[in-house]
């Protein structure tokens, strides 16, 4: 026979383990169901694995497909599926599974524990304190409270303290006379742009041929009227071909 009341108490202990929003005694979510399977030794790694536990929890016989938690009725159906998987072909499989579940004392809380190593002893053993830290504890390790907390110097009322006189400004240092600056070098004045444009003696090429040596213009005589191949460029009558 299956002890339903005993299974109900175990179910509620796992369903409400850890607190939080999903921790309700009437419903059990996936993570708590997996913890139940591991803590009760239902998961053995051979005949029933953690993957099998997930498949049982998502079985439509246990809960609707869209639901994320199971009720106690679904939990009882899940135990039957676990027994069929873990004790295949055994008519007393559910009974054996329940006996294994009864042997547990509920959810197993797993946490970290501080190691009592040398560093921890050194930080908590007041007999090893030195200086100002040692003065704050008695020989038995109890604290002295405010009796040994002494200020480094007596407090000074800022209102009664004399105002510090401003320090005298340092005497100005006379600047050393600087050496006289050298006078700028005079640049030799050269011909301006205007002189270069109007001095016909500096002309070259065809421009030079239009002026005499004294700078006076040669007029039409300075034009390029040199005949080429017996024909003068200035005579238009010679440029017209006549038949």
C-alpha positions as CSV (number, residue, x, y, z in Angstrom):
1,X,0.0,0.0,0.0
2,X,1.1,3.6,-0.7
3,X,1.0,6.0,2.2
4,X,-0.7,9.0,0.5
5,X,-0.6,11.3,3.5
6,X,3.1,10.7,4.0
7,X,3.7,11.4,0.3
8,X,1.7,14.5,0.5
9,X,3.9,15.9,3.3
10,X,7.0,15.1,1.3
11,X,5.5,16.7,-1.8
12,X,4.6,19.9,0.1
13,X,8.1,20.1,1.6
14,X,9.7,20.0,-1.8
15,X,7.1,22.2,-3.5
16,X,7.7,25.0,-1.0
17,X,11.5,24.6,-0.7
18,X,13.6,27.7,-1.1
19,X,10.7,30.2,-0.9
20,X,10.2,32.7,-3.8
21,X,7.2,33.3,-6.1
22,X,7.0,29.7,-7.4
23,X,7.3,28.2,-3.9
24,X,3.7,27.0,-3.1
25,X,2.8,23.9,-1.3
26,X,0.0,23.1,-3.7
27,X,2.1,23.3,-6.8
28,X,5.5,22.1,-7.8
29,X,7.6,23.5,-10.7
30,X,10.2,21.8,-12.8
31,X,13.4,22.7,-10.8
32,X,11.8,21.5,-7.5
33,X,10.6,18.3,-9.2
34,X,14.2,17.7,-10.4
35,X,15.5,18.3,-6.9
36,X,12.9,15.8,-5.5
37,X,14.2,13.2,-8.0
38,X,17.8,13.7,-7.1
39,X,17.4,14.0,-3.3
40,X,15.2,10.9,-3.0
41,X,17.7,8.9,-5.1
42,X,15.1,8.3,-7.9
43,X,17.8,9.5,-10.4
44,X,20.5,6.8,-10.4
45,X,22.2,7.7,-13.7
46,X,21.5,4.2,-15.2
47,X,17.8,3.2,-15.1
48,X,16.5,6.7,-14.5
49,X,18.4,9.8,-15.4
50,X,17.9,13.6,-15.1
51,X,16.7,13.6,-18.7
52,X,14.1,11.0,-17.8
53,X,12.9,13.2,-15.0
54,X,12.4,16.1,-17.4
55,X,10.4,13.9,-19.8
56,X,8.2,12.7,-16.9
57,X,7.5,16.2,-15.8
58,X,6.5,17.3,-19.3
59,X,4.3,14.2,-19.9
60,X,0.7,15.2,-20.7
61,X,-0.5,12.6,-18.2
62,X,1.2,14.6,-15.4
63,X,0.1,18.1,-16.4
64,X,-1.3,19.9,-19.4
65,X,1.2,20.9,-22.1
66,X,1.0,24.6,-21.5
67,X,1.1,24.3,-17.7
68,X,4.5,24.9,-16.0
69,X,3.6,23.4,-12.6
70,X,2.1,20.1,-11.4
71,X,-0.4,19.4,-8.6
72,X,-0.3,16.6,-6.1
73,X,-2.5,14.4,-8.4
74,X,0.0,15.0,-11.2
75,X,2.8,14.2,-8.8
76,X,1.3,10.8,-8.0
77,X,1.0,10.0,-11.8
78,X,4.7,11.0,-12.1
79,X,5.7,8.5,-9.4
80,X,3.9,5.8,-11.4
81,X,5.9,6.8,-14.6
82,X,9.1,6.8,-12.6
83,X,8.5,3.4,-11.2
84,X,7.7,2.0,-14.7
85,X,11.0,3.4,-16.0
86,X,13.2,2.6,-13.0
87,X,11.7,-0.9,-12.2
88,X,10.7,-2.1,-15.6
89,X,8.5,-5.2,-15.5
90,X,8.4,-5.2,-11.7
91,X,4.8,-5.3,-10.3
92,X,6.1,-3.9,-6.9
93,X,8.0,-1.1,-8.6
94,X,5.9,1.7,-7.2
95,X,6.1,0.2,-3.7
96,X,9.9,0.0,-3.9
97,X,10.1,3.6,-5.1
98,X,7.9,4.8,-2.3
99,X,10.1,3.0,0.3
100,X,13.1,4.9,-1.1
101,X,11.2,8.2,-0.9
102,X,10.1,7.5,2.7
103,X,13.7,7.1,3.7
104,X,14.5,10.7,2.9
105,X,14.0,13.5,5.4
106,X,12.9,16.1,2.9
107,X,14.8,18.5,0.7
108,X,18.6,18.6,1.3
109,X,19.9,22.1,1.6
110,X,23.3,22.4,0.0
111,X,25.4,25.5,0.8
112,X,29.0,26.7,1.1
113,X,31.0,26.6,4.4
114,X,33.9,28.9,5.2
115,X,37.1,27.1,5.7
116,X,38.9,27.7,9.0
117,X,42.3,28.2,7.5
118,X,45.3,30.2,8.6
119,X,44.2,33.5,7.0
120,X,40.8,33.3,8.8
121,X,42.5,32.7,12.1
122,X,44.8,35.6,11.6
123,X,42.0,38.0,10.8
124,X,39.9,36.9,13.8
125,X,42.5,36.2,16.5
126,X,42.8,39.4,18.5
127,X,46.0,38.2,20.2
128,X,47.8,38.6,16.9
129,X,46.7,42.2,16.4
130,X,49.4,44.9,16.7
131,X,49.5,48.7,17.1
132,X,46.3,50.6,17.5
133,X,44.2,47.5,16.7
134,X,45.7,45.5,19.6
135,X,44.9,48.4,22.0
136,X,41.2,48.1,21.2
137,X,40.9,44.6,22.7
138,X,41.4,43.0,26.1
139,X,43.5,39.9,26.7
140,X,40.4,37.7,26.5
141,X,39.5,39.1,23.1
142,X,36.6,41.3,24.2
143,X,36.6,44.9,22.9
144,X,37.4,48.0,25.0
145,X,34.7,50.0,23.3
146,X,35.2,53.8,23.1
147,X,37.7,53.8,26.0
148,X,40.6,53.1,23.8
149,X,39.4,55.1,20.8
150,X,41.5,58.2,21.3
151,X,41.8,61.0,18.8
152,X,45.2,61.7,17.3
153,X,45.1,65.3,18.6
154,X,42.9,67.4,20.8
155,X,40.0,69.0,18.9
156,X,40.4,72.6,18.1
157,X,37.5,75.0,17.9
158,X,37.8,76.7,14.5
159,X,36.1,79.8,15.9
160,X,38.6,80.3,18.6
161,X,41.7,79.6,16.5
162,X,43.6,82.7,15.5
163,X,43.4,83.5,11.9
164,X,46.7,83.0,10.1
165,X,48.3,86.1,8.8
166,X,48.8,86.1,5.1
167,X,52.4,85.6,4.1
168,X,54.3,88.7,2.8
169,X,54.6,88.9,-0.9
170,X,58.1,88.2,-2.1
171,X,60.2,91.2,-3.2
172,X,60.1,91.7,-7.0
173,X,63.3,90.6,-8.7
174,X,64.9,93.2,-10.9
175,X,64.9,92.2,-14.5
176,X,68.3,92.1,-16.1
177,X,68.8,94.6,-18.9
178,X,68.6,93.0,-22.2
179,X,71.2,93.6,-24.9
180,X,70.2,96.2,-27.5
181,X,68.6,94.8,-30.5
182,X,70.8,94.9,-33.7
183,X,69.5,97.4,-36.2
184,X,67.7,95.8,-39.2
185,X,69.8,95.4,-42.2
186,X,69.0,97.8,-45.0
187,X,67.8,96.1,-48.2
188,X,69.2,97.4,-51.4
189,X,66.4,99.0,-53.4
190,X,66.1,97.3,-56.8
191,X,64.1,98.3,-59.8
192,X,60.4,98.2,-59.2
193,X,57.8,96.4,-61.3
194,X,56.8,99.6,-62.9
195,X,60.5,100.3,-63.9
196,X,60.8,96.9,-65.4
197,X,57.6,97.4,-67.5
198,X,58.5,100.8,-68.8
199,X,62.3,100.4,-69.4
200,X,62.5,99.5,-73.1
201,X,66.2,98.5,-72.7
202,X,65.1,95.4,-70.9
203,X,62.6,94.3,-73.6
204,X,63.4,91.3,-75.6
205,X,62.2,89.6,-78.8
206,X,59.5,91.4,-80.8
207,X,59.0,94.0,-78.1
208,X,62.6,95.1,-78.3
209,X,62.4,95.6,-82.1
210,X,59.7,98.3,-81.6
211,X,61.9,100.7,-79.7
212,X,65.1,102.6,-80.5
213,X,68.2,102.6,-78.3
214,X,67.1,105.9,-76.6
215,X,63.6,104.4,-75.8
216,X,61.6,106.1,-78.5
217,X,59.2,104.0,-80.5
218,X,59.9,103.1,-84.1
219,X,56.2,103.3,-85.2
220,X,55.3,101.2,-88.2
221,X,58.9,100.6,-88.9
222,X,59.1,98.4,-85.8
223,X,56.2,96.2,-87.0
224,X,56.9,92.8,-88.4
225,X,56.7,93.6,-92.1
226,X,59.5,91.3,-93.2
227,X,58.6,89.8,-96.5
228,X,58.5,86.0,-96.7
229,X,58.7,84.1,-100.0
230,X,58.5,87.5,-101.9
231,X,55.1,88.4,-100.4
232,X,54.6,91.2,-97.9
233,X,52.3,90.4,-95.1
234,X,50.9,94.0,-95.0
235,X,49.8,94.0,-98.7
236,X,46.3,92.4,-98.8
237,X,46.2,92.5,-102.6
238,X,49.0,90.0,-102.7
239,X,47.1,87.7,-100.4
240,X,44.2,87.2,-102.8
241,X,44.8,84.5,-105.3
242,X,43.9,85.7,-108.8
243,X,43.3,83.4,-111.8
